[in-house]
Amino acid sequence: YAELQELVALVEQGDVDLHTSRYDLGDVNTVAEKLEHGEIDGRAVITP
């Protein structure tokens, strides 16, 4: 729990950059391929 609090504090201070990309559900196969080949930096979020 202490590590989570430390992470939250770092994010609030702007010391952590979160890389998130959104993709449509219809692109799930393309996104899976990109993840497999290391072409996505951070997280890929699939939305309906």
CHARMM-style PDB file with segment names, atoms N, HN, CA, C and O in Angstrom:
ATOM      1  N   TYR     1       0.820  -1.201   0.000  1.00  0.00      PROA
ATOM      2  CA  TYR     1       0.000   0.000   0.000  1.00  0.00      PROA
ATOM      3  C   TYR     1       0.860   1.259   0.000  1.00  0.00      PROA
ATOM      4  O   TYR     1       0.500   2.258  -0.623  1.00  0.00      PROA
ATOM      5  N   ALA     2       1.980   1.217   0.687  1.00  0.00      PROA
ATOM      6  HN  ALA     2       2.273   0.405   1.193  1.00  0.00      PROA
ATOM      7  CA  ALA     2       2.873   2.377   0.751  1.00  0.00      PROA
ATOM      8  C   ALA     2       3.421   2.713  -0.630  1.00  0.00      PROA
ATOM      9  O   ALA     2       3.576   3.886  -0.969  1.00  0.00      PROA
ATOM     10  N   GLU     3       3.717   1.687  -1.430  1.00  0.00      PROA
ATOM     11  HN  GLU     3       3.592   0.734  -1.155  1.00  0.00      PROA
ATOM     12  CA  GLU     3       4.230   1.927  -2.781  1.00  0.00      PROA
ATOM     13  C   GLU     3       3.182   2.603  -3.654  1.00  0.00      PROA
ATOM     14  O   GLU     3       3.515   3.453  -4.480  1.00  0.00      PROA
ATOM     15  N   LEU     4       1.921   2.233  -3.478  1.00  0.00      PROA
ATOM     16  HN  LEU     4       1.650   1.543  -2.807  1.00  0.00      PROA
ATOM     17  CA  LEU     4       0.844   2.861  -4.236  1.00  0.00      PROA
ATOM     18  C   LEU     4       0.739   4.337  -3.870  1.00  0.00      PROA
ATOM     19  O   LEU     4       0.581   5.187  -4.747  1.00  0.00      PROA
ATOM     20  N   GLN     5       0.824   4.640  -2.596  1.00  0.00      PROA
ATOM     21  HN  GLN     5       0.953   3.950  -1.884  1.00  0.00      PROA
ATOM     22  CA  GLN     5       0.775   6.034  -2.161  1.00  0.00      PROA
ATOM     23  C   GLN     5       1.939   6.828  -2.751  1.00  0.00      PROA
ATOM     24  O   GLN     5       1.771   7.976  -3.163  1.00  0.00      PROA
ATOM     25  N   GLU     6       3.108   6.216  -2.788  1.00  0.00      PROA
ATOM     26  HN  GLU     6       3.245   5.284  -2.453  1.00  0.00      PROA
ATOM     27  CA  GLU     6       4.274   6.883  -3.361  1.00  0.00      PROA
ATOM     28  C   GLU     6       4.072   7.132  -4.855  1.00  0.00      PROA
ATOM     29  O   GLU     6       4.413   8.202  -5.359  1.00  0.00      PROA
ATOM     30  N   LEU     7       3.522   6.150  -5.560  1.00  0.00      PROA
ATOM     31  HN  LEU     7       3.245   5.281  -5.151  1.00  0.00      PROA
ATOM     32  CA  LEU     7       3.256   6.308  -6.987  1.00  0.00      PROA
ATOM     33  C   LEU     7       2.250   7.426  -7.236  1.00  0.00      PROA
ATOM     34  O   LEU     7       2.448   8.248  -8.131  1.00  0.00      PROA
ATOM     35  N   VAL     8       1.184   7.466  -6.461  1.00  0.00      PROA
ATOM     36  HN  VAL     8       1.023   6.798  -5.734  1.00  0.00      PROA
ATOM     37  CA  VAL     8       0.171   8.514  -6.608  1.00  0.00      PROA
ATOM     38  C   VAL     8       0.804   9.882  -6.379  1.00  0.00      PROA
ATOM     39  O   VAL     8       0.508  10.828  -7.109  1.00  0.00      PROA
ATOM     40  N   ALA     9       1.658   9.997  -5.389  1.00  0.00      PROA
ATOM     41  HN  ALA     9       1.898   9.228  -4.796  1.00  0.00      PROA
ATOM     42  CA  ALA     9       2.330  11.269  -5.111  1.00  0.00      PROA
ATOM     43  C   ALA     9       3.218  11.678  -6.285  1.00  0.00      PROA
ATOM     44  O   ALA     9       3.250  12.852  -6.653  1.00  0.00      PROA
ATOM     45  N   LEU    10       3.935  10.730  -6.874  1.00  0.00      PROA
ATOM     46  HN  LEU    10       3.910   9.776  -6.576  1.00  0.00      PROA
ATOM     47  CA  LEU    10       4.791  11.031  -8.024  1.00  0.00      PROA
ATOM     48  C   LEU    10       3.971  11.502  -9.218  1.00  0.00      PROA
ATOM     49  O   LEU    10       4.368  12.429  -9.925  1.00  0.00      PROA
ATOM     50  N   VAL    11       2.824  10.860  -9.442  1.00  0.00      PROA
ATOM     51  HN  VAL    11       2.502  10.108  -8.868  1.00  0.00      PROA
ATOM     52  CA  VAL    11       1.947  11.258 -10.549  1.00  0.00      PROA
ATOM     53  C   VAL    11       1.419  12.666 -10.306  1.00  0.00      PROA
ATOM     54  O   VAL    11       1.411  13.492 -11.220  1.00  0.00      PROA
ATOM     55  N   GLU    12       0.979  12.944  -9.089  1.00  0.00      PROA
ATOM     56  HN  GLU    12       0.986  12.274  -8.348  1.00  0.00      PROA
ATOM     57  CA  GLU    12       0.452  14.268  -8.759  1.00  0.00      PROA
ATOM     58  C   GLU    12       1.510  15.361  -8.930  1.00  0.00      PROA
ATOM     59  O   GLU    12       1.178  16.493  -9.284  1.00  0.00      PROA
ATOM     60  N   GLN    13       2.766  15.034  -8.685  1.00  0.00      PROA
ATOM     61  HN  GLN    13       3.035  14.115  -8.398  1.00  0.00      PROA
ATOM     62  CA  GLN    13       3.859  15.998  -8.831  1.00  0.00      PROA
ATOM     63  C   GLN    13       4.280  16.160 -10.290  1.00  0.00      PROA
ATOM     64  O   GLN    13       5.059  17.053 -10.622  1.00  0.00      PROA
ATOM     65  N   GLY    14       3.766  15.302 -11.147  1.00  0.00      PROA
ATOM     66  HN  GLY    14       3.133  14.577 -10.878  1.00  0.00      PROA
ATOM     67  CA  GLY    14       4.126  15.365 -12.559  1.00  0.00      PROA
ATOM     68  C   GLY    14       5.425  14.652 -12.881  1.00  0.00      PROA
ATOM     69  O   GLY    14       6.011  14.876 -13.941  1.00  0.00      PROA
ATOM     70  N   ASP    15       5.882  13.794 -11.977  1.00  0.00      PROA
ATOM     71  HN  ASP    15       5.406  13.612 -11.117  1.00  0.00      PROA
ATOM     72  CA  ASP    15       7.140  13.078 -12.176  1.00  0.00      PROA
ATOM     73  C   ASP    15       6.982  11.775 -12.948  1.00  0.00      PROA
ATOM     74  O   ASP    15       7.972  11.103 -13.236  1.00  0.00      PROA
ATOM     75  N   VAL    16       5.751  11.413 -13.285  1.00  0.00      PROA
ATOM     76  HN  VAL    16       4.947  11.959 -13.051  1.00  0.00      PROA
ATOM     77  CA  VAL    16       5.489  10.178 -14.022  1.00  0.00      PROA
ATOM     78  C   VAL    16       4.646  10.523 -15.242  1.00  0.00      PROA
ATOM     79  O   VAL    16       3.600  11.162 -15.125  1.00  0.00      PROA
ATOM     80  N   ASP    17       5.104  10.102 -16.397  1.00  0.00      PROA
ATOM     81  HN  ASP    17       5.954   9.583 -16.492  1.00  0.00      PROA
ATOM     82  CA  ASP    17       4.338  10.292 -17.626  1.00  0.00      PROA
ATOM     83  C   ASP    17       3.596   9.000 -17.948  1.00  0.00      PROA
ATOM     84  O   ASP    17       4.206   7.939 -18.079  1.00  0.00      PROA
ATOM     85  N   LEU    18       2.289   9.101 -18.073  1.00  0.00      PROA
ATOM     86  HN  LEU    18       1.794   9.964 -17.966  1.00  0.00      PROA
ATOM     87  CA  LEU    18       1.485   7.933 -18.418  1.00  0.00      PROA
ATOM     88  C   LEU    18       1.173   7.984 -19.906  1.00  0.00      PROA
ATOM     89  O   LEU    18       0.638   8.976 -20.402  1.00  0.00      PROA
ATOM     90  N   HSD    19       1.506   6.919 -20.610  1.00  0.00      PROA
ATOM     91  HN  HSD    19       1.940   6.113 -20.207  1.00  0.00      PROA
ATOM     92  CA  HSD    19       1.266   6.837 -22.048  1.00  0.00      PROA
ATOM     93  C   HSD    19       0.102   5.883 -22.284  1.00  0.00      PROA
ATOM     94  O   HSD    19       0.224   4.673 -22.088  1.00  0.00      PROA
ATOM     95  N   THR    20      -1.021   6.441 -22.704  1.00  0.00      PROA
ATOM     96  HN  THR    20      -1.120   7.423 -22.863  1.00  0.00      PROA
ATOM     97  CA  THR    20      -2.220   5.650 -22.947  1.00  0.00      PROA
ATOM     98  C   THR    20      -2.794   6.026 -24.302  1.00  0.00      PROA
ATOM     99  O   THR    20      -2.957   7.205 -24.619  1.00  0.00      PROA
ATOM    100  N   SER    21      -3.097   5.010 -25.095  1.00  0.00      PROA
ATOM    101  HN  SER    21      -2.965   4.053 -24.838  1.00  0.00      PROA
ATOM    102  CA  SER    21      -3.724   5.223 -26.401  1.00  0.00      PROA
ATOM    103  C   SER    21      -5.053   4.489 -26.428  1.00  0.00      PROA
ATOM    104  O   SER    21      -5.160   3.365 -25.938  1.00  0.00      PROA
ATOM    105  N   ARG    22      -6.069   5.130 -27.003  1.00  0.00      PROA
ATOM    106  HN  ARG    22      -5.982   6.043 -27.401  1.00  0.00      PROA
ATOM    107  CA  ARG    22      -7.397   4.516 -27.109  1.00  0.00      PROA
ATOM    108  C   ARG    22      -7.622   4.003 -28.520  1.00  0.00      PROA
ATOM    109  O   ARG    22      -7.225   4.627 -29.505  1.00  0.00      PROA
ATOM    110  N   TYR    23      -8.266   2.856 -28.587  1.00  0.00      PROA
ATOM    111  HN  TYR    23      -8.588   2.350 -27.787  1.00  0.00      PROA
ATOM    112  CA  TYR    23      -8.579   2.237 -29.870  1.00  0.00      PROA
ATOM    113  C   TYR    23     -10.009   1.725 -29.841  1.00  0.00      PROA
ATOM    114  O   TYR    23     -10.521   1.339 -28.789  1.00  0.00      PROA
ATOM    115  N   ASP    24     -10.647   1.724 -31.000  1.00  0.00      PROA
ATOM    116  HN  ASP    24     -10.231   2.037 -31.854  1.00  0.00      PROA
ATOM    117  CA  ASP    24     -11.995   1.177 -31.120  1.00  0.00      PROA
ATOM    118  C   ASP    24     -11.952  -0.343 -31.041  1.00  0.00      PROA
ATOM    119  O   ASP    24     -10.954  -0.966 -31.403  1.00  0.00      PROA
ATOM    120  N   LEU    25     -13.028  -0.924 -30.573  1.00  0.00      PROA
ATOM    121  HN  LEU    25     -13.839  -0.418 -30.279  1.00  0.00      PROA
ATOM    122  CA  LEU    25     -13.128  -2.373 -30.444  1.00  0.00      PROA
ATOM    123  C   LEU    25     -12.874  -3.069 -31.779  1.00  0.00      PROA
ATOM    124  O   LEU    25     -12.298  -4.157 -31.814  1.00  0.00      PROA
ATOM    125  N   GLY    26     -13.296  -2.454 -32.863  1.00  0.00      PROA
ATOM    126  HN  GLY    26     -13.764  -1.570 -32.835  1.00  0.00      PROA
ATOM    127  CA  GLY    26     -13.097  -3.042 -34.183  1.00  0.00      PROA
ATOM    128  C   GLY    26     -11.636  -3.147 -34.593  1.00  0.00      PROA
ATOM    129  O   GLY    26     -11.304  -3.873 -35.530  1.00  0.00      PROA
ATOM    130  N   ASP    27     -10.761  -2.426 -33.898  1.00  0.00      PROA
ATOM    131  HN  ASP    27     -11.030  -1.836 -33.137  1.00  0.00      PROA
ATOM    132  CA  ASP    27      -9.331  -2.441 -34.212  1.00  0.00      PROA
ATOM    133  C   ASP    27      -8.540  -3.382 -33.308  1.00  0.00      PROA
ATOM    134  O   ASP    27      -7.310  -3.329 -33.286  1.00  0.00      PROA
ATOM    135  N   VAL    28      -9.222  -4.231 -32.571  1.00  0.00      PROA
ATOM    136  HN  VAL    28     -10.221  -4.275 -32.588  1.00  0.00      PROA
ATOM    137  CA  VAL    28      -8.560  -5.058 -31.561  1.00  0.00      PROA
ATOM    138  C   VAL    28      -7.476  -5.956 -32.159  1.00  0.00      PROA
ATOM    139  O   VAL    28      -6.432  -6.142 -31.533  1.00  0.00      PROA
ATOM    140  N   ASN    29      -7.689  -6.510 -33.333  1.00  0.00      PROA
ATOM    141  HN  ASN    29      -8.537  -6.359 -33.841  1.00  0.00      PROA
ATOM    142  CA  ASN    29      -6.675  -7.377 -33.933  1.00  0.00      PROA
ATOM    143  C   ASN    29      -5.425  -6.588 -34.316  1.00  0.00      PROA
ATOM    144  O   ASN    29      -4.303  -7.052 -34.111  1.00  0.00      PROA
ATOM    145  N   THR    30      -5.621  -5.412 -34.865  1.00  0.00      PROA
ATOM    146  HN  THR    30      -6.532  -5.035 -35.032  1.00  0.00      PROA
ATOM    147  CA  THR    30      -4.491  -4.554 -35.227  1.00  0.00      PROA
ATOM    148  C   THR    30      -3.715  -4.143 -33.982  1.00  0.00      PROA
ATOM    149  O   THR    30      -2.484  -4.142 -33.981  1.00  0.00      PROA
ATOM    150  N   VAL    31      -4.431  -3.799 -32.937  1.00  0.00      PROA
ATOM    151  HN  VAL    31      -5.431  -3.799 -32.938  1.00  0.00      PROA
ATOM    152  CA  VAL    31      -3.796  -3.394 -31.680  1.00  0.00      PROA
ATOM    153  C   VAL    31      -3.002  -4.557 -31.092  1.00  0.00      PROA
ATOM    154  O   VAL    31      -1.889  -4.362 -30.602  1.00  0.00      PROA
ATOM    155  N   ALA    32      -3.560  -5.753 -31.135  1.00  0.00      PROA
ATOM    156  HN  ALA    32      -4.464  -5.911 -31.533  1.00  0.00      PROA
ATOM    157  CA  ALA    32      -2.857  -6.930 -30.619  1.00  0.00      PROA
ATOM    158  C   ALA    32      -1.548  -7.148 -31.374  1.00  0.00      PROA
ATOM    159  O   ALA    32      -0.525  -7.466 -30.767  1.00  0.00      PROA
ATOM    160  N   GLU    33      -1.576  -6.978 -32.683  1.00  0.00      PROA
ATOM    161  HN  GLU    33      -2.407  -6.720 -33.176  1.00  0.00      PROA
ATOM    162  CA  GLU    33      -0.356  -7.122 -33.483  1.00  0.00      PROA
ATOM    163  C   GLU    33       0.670  -6.052 -33.116  1.00  0.00      PROA
ATOM    164  O   GLU    33       1.860  -6.340 -32.990  1.00  0.00      PROA
ATOM    165  N   LYS    34       0.201  -4.819 -32.947  1.00  0.00      PROA
ATOM    166  HN  LYS    34      -0.766  -4.585 -33.050  1.00  0.00      PROA
ATOM    167  CA  LYS    34       1.108  -3.733 -32.575  1.00  0.00      PROA
ATOM    168  C   LYS    34       1.749  -3.998 -31.214  1.00  0.00      PROA
ATOM    169  O   LYS    34       2.944  -3.762 -31.033  1.00  0.00      PROA
ATOM    170  N   LEU    35       0.963  -4.485 -30.262  1.00  0.00      PROA
ATOM    171  HN  LEU    35      -0.007  -4.677 -30.409  1.00  0.00      PROA
ATOM    172  CA  LEU    35       1.502  -4.813 -28.945  1.00  0.00      PROA
ATOM    173  C   LEU    35       2.541  -5.921 -29.049  1.00  0.00      PROA
ATOM    174  O   LEU    35       3.594  -5.864 -28.414  1.00  0.00      PROA
ATOM    175  N   GLU    36       2.235  -6.919 -29.850  1.00  0.00      PROA
ATOM    176  HN  GLU    36       1.379  -6.966 -30.366  1.00  0.00      PROA
ATOM    177  CA  GLU    36       3.127  -8.061 -30.030  1.00  0.00      PROA
ATOM    178  C   GLU    36       4.482  -7.630 -30.605  1.00  0.00      PROA
ATOM    179  O   GLU    36       5.520  -8.199 -30.269  1.00  0.00      PROA
ATOM    180  N   HSD    37       4.452  -6.621 -31.474  1.00  0.00      PROA
ATOM    181  HN  HSD    37       3.608  -6.159 -31.747  1.00  0.00      PROA
ATOM    182  CA  HSD    37       5.675  -6.154 -32.130  1.00  0.00      PROA
ATOM    183  C   HSD    37       6.316  -4.957 -31.425  1.00  0.00      PROA
ATOM    184  O   HSD    37       7.266  -4.369 -31.940  1.00  0.00      PROA
ATOM    185  N   GLY    38       5.801  -4.602 -30.261  1.00  0.00      PROA
ATOM    186  HN  GLY    38       5.029  -5.080 -29.843  1.00  0.00      PROA
ATOM    187  CA  GLY    38       6.383  -3.508 -29.493  1.00  0.00      PROA
ATOM    188  C   GLY    38       6.176  -2.138 -30.108  1.00  0.00      PROA
ATOM    189  O   GLY    38       6.982  -1.231 -29.902  1.00  0.00      PROA
ATOM    190  N   GLU    39       5.094  -1.984 -30.867  1.00  0.00      PROA
ATOM    191  HN  GLU    39       4.439  -2.721 -31.034  1.00  0.00      PROA
ATOM    192  CA  GLU    39       4.832  -0.726 -31.561  1.00  0.00      PROA
ATOM    193  C   GLU    39       3.959   0.242 -30.768  1.00  0.00      PROA
ATOM    194  O   GLU    39       3.655   1.336 -31.243  1.00  0.00      PROA
ATOM    195  N   ILE    40       3.558  -0.153 -29.572  1.00  0.00      PROA
ATOM    196  HN  ILE    40       3.805  -1.041 -29.186  1.00  0.00      PROA
ATOM    197  CA  ILE    40       2.730   0.718 -28.731  1.00  0.00      PROA
ATOM    198  C   ILE    40       3.509   1.032 -27.464  1.00  0.00      PROA
ATOM    199  O   ILE    40       3.956   0.136 -26.748  1.00  0.00      PROA
ATOM    200  N   ASP    41       3.660   2.326 -27.205  1.00  0.00      PROA
ATOM    201  HN  ASP    41       3.297   3.054 -27.786  1.00  0.00      PROA
ATOM    202  CA  ASP    41       4.361   2.784 -26.017  1.00  0.00      PROA
ATOM    203  C   ASP    41       3.331   3.005 -24.914  1.00  0.00      PROA
ATOM    204  O   ASP    41       2.441   3.842 -25.064  1.00  0.00      PROA
ATOM    205  N   GLY    42       3.436   2.282 -23.829  1.00  0.00      PROA
ATOM    206  HN  GLY    42       4.159   1.602 -23.707  1.00  0.00      PROA
ATOM    207  CA  GLY    42       2.489   2.434 -22.732  1.00  0.00      PROA
ATOM    208  C   GLY    42       1.351   1.443 -22.824  1.00  0.00      PROA
ATOM    209  O   GLY    42       1.556   0.268 -23.130  1.00  0.00      PROA
ATOM    210  N   ARG    43       0.157   1.921 -22.559  1.00  0.00      PROA
ATOM    211  HN  ARG    43      -0.010   2.875 -22.310  1.00  0.00      PROA
ATOM    212  CA  ARG    43      -1.035   1.073 -22.514  1.00  0.00      PROA
ATOM    213  C   ARG    43      -1.934   1.318 -23.703  1.00  0.00      PROA
ATOM    214  O   ARG    43      -2.038   2.436 -24.207  1.00  0.00      PROA
ATOM    215  N   ALA    44      -2.576   0.263 -24.141  1.00  0.00      PROA
ATOM    216  HN  ALA    44      -2.491  -0.646 -23.732  1.00  0.00      PROA
ATOM    217  CA  ALA    44      -3.591   0.367 -25.185  1.00  0.00      PROA
ATOM    218  C   ALA    44      -4.935   0.073 -24.539  1.00  0.00      PROA
ATOM    219  O   ALA    44      -5.111  -0.967 -23.904  1.00  0.00      PROA
ATOM    220  N   VAL    45      -5.877   0.985 -24.699  1.00  0.00      PROA
ATOM    221  HN  VAL    45      -5.735   1.830 -25.215  1.00  0.00      PROA
ATOM    222  CA  VAL    45      -7.210   0.829 -24.121  1.00  0.00      PROA
ATOM    223  C   VAL    45      -8.192   0.631 -25.263  1.00  0.00      PROA
ATOM    224  O   VAL    45      -8.296   1.466 -26.160  1.00  0.00      PROA
ATOM    225  N   ILE    46      -8.913  -0.488 -25.219  1.00  0.00      PROA
ATOM    226  HN  ILE    46      -8.828  -1.167 -24.490  1.00  0.00      PROA
ATOM    227  CA  ILE    46      -9.919  -0.805 -26.235  1.00  0.00      PROA
ATOM    228  C   ILE    46     -11.270  -0.327 -25.719  1.00  0.00      PROA
ATOM    229  O   ILE    46     -11.682  -0.685 -24.615  1.00  0.00      PROA
ATOM    230  N   THR    47     -11.964   0.490 -26.527  1.00  0.00      PROA
ATOM    231  HN  THR    47     -11.629   0.781 -27.423  1.00  0.00      PROA
ATOM    232  CA  THR    47     -13.272   1.006 -26.121  1.00  0.00      PROA
ATOM    233  C   THR    47     -14.340   0.549 -27.109  1.00  0.00      PROA
ATOM    234  O   THR    47     -14.076   0.424 -28.305  1.00  0.00      PROA
ATOM    235  N   PRO    48     -15.553   0.299 -26.600  1.00  0.00      PROA
ATOM    236  CA  PRO    48     -16.633  -0.161 -27.491  1.00  0.00      PROA
ATOM    237  C   PRO    48     -17.111   0.932 -28.434  1.00  0.00      PROA
ATOM    238  OT1 PRO    48     -18.011   0.701 -29.241  1.00  0.00      PROA
TER     239      PRO     48
END
